[in-house]
């Protein structure tokens, strides 16, 4: 019998999400952006999201936190709900970025909802 399983696991992140929507379903996706792509417009998720950068570097900006660059092999997460995810674009102009995200989505709710320009203006945010 192999003993490899004893050292095969590497813990990348461990968090306690603030909430999980009742009746949530899980969705795992892969996102790929070409070099320099700004990514998804500002949005919210109906539940927490957990991600891992597979290739390249992602510019990550979550409401209430400074912008940071998440590199291949690093993780990120967001609580979902009312928190705005401002940026998830490619931080590099010379290589693509590829990351995977697992989201716990509220039933009957889209996996993401775009934030209106009026709200972004009130917050003083612009891309």
NORRA-V765772 format. One record per pair of residues at least 24 apart in sequence whose ideal C-beta (glycine too) atoms are under 10 Angstrom apart, sorted by the first residue. I is the first residue (numbers start at 1). GAP is how many residues later the second one is. If there is no record, write none. Layout:
i=(I | I)
gap=(GAP | GAP)
//
This chain:
i=(12 | 12 | 12 | 12 | 12 | 13 | 13 | 13 | 13 | 13 | 13 | 13 | 15 | 15 | 15 | 15 | 15 | 16 | 17 | 17 | 17 | 17 | 17 | 17 | 17 | 17 | 17 | 17 | 18 | 18 | 18 | 18 | 18 | 19 | 19 | 19 | 19 | 19 | 19 | 20 | 20 | 20 | 20 | 20 | 21 | 21 | 21 | 21 | 21 | 21 | 21 | 21 | 21 | 21 | 21 | 22 | 22 | 22 | 23 | 23 | 23 | 23 | 24 | 24 | 24 | 24 | 24 | 24 | 24 | 24 | 25 | 25 | 25 | 25 | 25 | 25 | 26 | 26 | 26 | 26 | 26 | 27 | 27 | 27 | 27 | 27 | 27 | 28 | 28 | 28 | 28 | 29 | 29 | 29 | 29 | 29 | 29 | 30 | 30 | 30 | 30 | 30 | 31 | 31 | 31 | 31 | 31 | 31 | 31 | 32 | 32 | 32 | 32 | 32 | 32 | 33 | 33 | 33 | 33 | 33 | 33 | 33 | 33 | 33 | 33 | 33 | 34 | 34 | 34 | 34 | 34 | 35 | 35 | 35 | 35 | 35 | 35 | 35 | 35 | 36 | 36 | 36 | 36 | 36 | 36 | 36 | 36 | 36 | 37 | 37 | 37 | 37 | 37 | 37 | 37 | 38 | 38 | 38 | 38 | 38 | 39 | 39 | 39 | 39 | 39 | 39 | 39 | 39 | 39 | 40 | 40 | 40 | 40 | 40 | 40 | 40 | 41 | 41 | 41 | 41 | 41 | 41 | 41 | 41 | 41 | 41 | 42 | 42 | 42 | 42 | 42 | 42 | 42 | 42 | 42 | 42 | 42 | 42 | 42 | 42 | 42 | 43 | 43 | 43 | 43 | 43 | 43 | 43 | 43 | 43 | 43 | 44 | 44 | 44 | 44 | 44 | 44 | 44 | 44 | 44 | 44 | 44 | 44 | 45 | 45 | 45 | 45 | 45 | 45 | 45 | 45 | 45 | 45 | 45 | 45 | 45 | 45 | 45 | 45 | 45 | 46 | 46 | 46 | 46 | 46 | 46 | 46 | 46 | 46 | 46 | 46 | 46 | 46 | 47 | 47 | 47 | 47 | 47 | 47 | 47 | 47 | 47 | 47 | 48 | 48 | 48 | 48 | 48 | 48 | 48 | 48 | 48 | 48 | 49 | 49 | 49 | 49 | 49 | 49 | 49 | 49 | 49 | 49 | 49 | 49 | 49 | 49 | 50 | 50 | 50 | 50 | 50 | 50 | 50 | 50 | 50 | 51 | 51 | 51 | 51 | 51 | 51 | 51 | 51 | 51 | 51 | 52 | 52 | 52 | 52 | 52 | 52 | 53 | 53 | 53 | 53 | 53 | 54 | 54 | 54 | 54 | 55 | 55 | 55 | 55 | 55 | 56 | 56 | 56 | 56 | 56 | 56 | 56 | 56 | 56 | 57 | 57 | 57 | 57 | 57 | 57 | 58 | 58 | 58 | 58 | 58 | 58 | 58 | 58 | 58 | 59 | 59 | 59 | 59 | 59 | 59 | 59 | 59 | 60 | 60 | 60 | 60 | 60 | 60 | 60 | 61 | 61 | 61 | 61 | 61 | 61 | 61 | 62 | 62 | 62 | 63 | 63 | 63 | 67 | 70 | 70 | 71 | 72 | 72 | 72 | 74 | 75 | 76 | 77 | 77 | 78 | 80 | 80 | 80 | 80 | 81 | 84 | 84 | 84 | 84 | 84 | 85 | 85 | 86 | 86 | 86 | 86 | 86 | 86 | 87 | 87 | 89)
gap=(38 | 40 | 61 | 62 | 63 | 37 | 38 | 39 | 61 | 62 | 63 | 64 | 33 | 35 | 60 | 62 | 64 | 32 | 30 | 31 | 32 | 33 | 60 | 61 | 62 | 63 | 64 | 87 | 30 | 61 | 62 | 63 | 65 | 28 | 29 | 60 | 61 | 62 | 85 | 27 | 28 | 60 | 84 | 86 | 24 | 25 | 26 | 27 | 59 | 60 | 83 | 84 | 85 | 86 | 88 | 25 | 84 | 85 | 82 | 83 | 84 | 85 | 24 | 56 | 79 | 80 | 81 | 82 | 83 | 85 | 78 | 79 | 80 | 81 | 82 | 86 | 24 | 76 | 77 | 78 | 79 | 74 | 75 | 76 | 77 | 78 | 84 | 72 | 73 | 74 | 75 | 70 | 71 | 72 | 73 | 74 | 82 | 24 | 68 | 69 | 70 | 71 | 27 | 57 | 66 | 67 | 68 | 69 | 70 | 24 | 58 | 64 | 65 | 66 | 67 | 25 | 26 | 55 | 56 | 57 | 58 | 59 | 63 | 64 | 65 | 66 | 56 | 59 | 61 | 62 | 63 | 55 | 56 | 57 | 58 | 59 | 60 | 61 | 62 | 53 | 54 | 55 | 56 | 57 | 58 | 59 | 60 | 61 | 51 | 52 | 53 | 55 | 56 | 59 | 60 | 49 | 50 | 51 | 52 | 89 | 46 | 47 | 48 | 49 | 50 | 51 | 52 | 58 | 88 | 45 | 46 | 47 | 48 | 49 | 72 | 74 | 44 | 45 | 46 | 47 | 71 | 73 | 74 | 76 | 79 | 86 | 42 | 43 | 44 | 45 | 46 | 72 | 73 | 74 | 75 | 77 | 78 | 81 | 83 | 84 | 85 | 41 | 42 | 43 | 45 | 67 | 68 | 69 | 70 | 71 | 72 | 34 | 36 | 37 | 38 | 39 | 40 | 41 | 66 | 68 | 69 | 70 | 71 | 33 | 34 | 35 | 36 | 38 | 39 | 40 | 56 | 58 | 59 | 60 | 61 | 64 | 65 | 66 | 67 | 68 | 34 | 35 | 57 | 58 | 59 | 60 | 61 | 62 | 63 | 64 | 65 | 66 | 67 | 31 | 32 | 33 | 34 | 56 | 57 | 58 | 59 | 62 | 64 | 29 | 30 | 31 | 32 | 33 | 35 | 54 | 55 | 56 | 57 | 27 | 28 | 29 | 30 | 31 | 36 | 39 | 52 | 53 | 54 | 55 | 56 | 62 | 63 | 25 | 26 | 27 | 28 | 50 | 51 | 52 | 53 | 54 | 24 | 25 | 26 | 27 | 37 | 48 | 49 | 50 | 51 | 52 | 24 | 25 | 47 | 48 | 49 | 50 | 38 | 44 | 45 | 46 | 47 | 43 | 44 | 45 | 46 | 40 | 41 | 42 | 43 | 44 | 34 | 35 | 36 | 38 | 39 | 40 | 41 | 42 | 43 | 33 | 34 | 35 | 38 | 40 | 42 | 29 | 30 | 31 | 32 | 33 | 34 | 39 | 40 | 41 | 27 | 28 | 29 | 30 | 31 | 32 | 33 | 38 | 25 | 26 | 27 | 28 | 29 | 31 | 39 | 24 | 25 | 26 | 27 | 28 | 64 | 66 | 24 | 25 | 26 | 52 | 60 | 62 | 24 | 27 | 29 | 26 | 25 | 26 | 27 | 25 | 24 | 25 | 24 | 25 | 25 | 24 | 25 | 26 | 32 | 25 | 31 | 35 | 36 | 39 | 41 | 27 | 30 | 29 | 34 | 37 | 39 | 40 | 41 | 38 | 40 | 38)
//
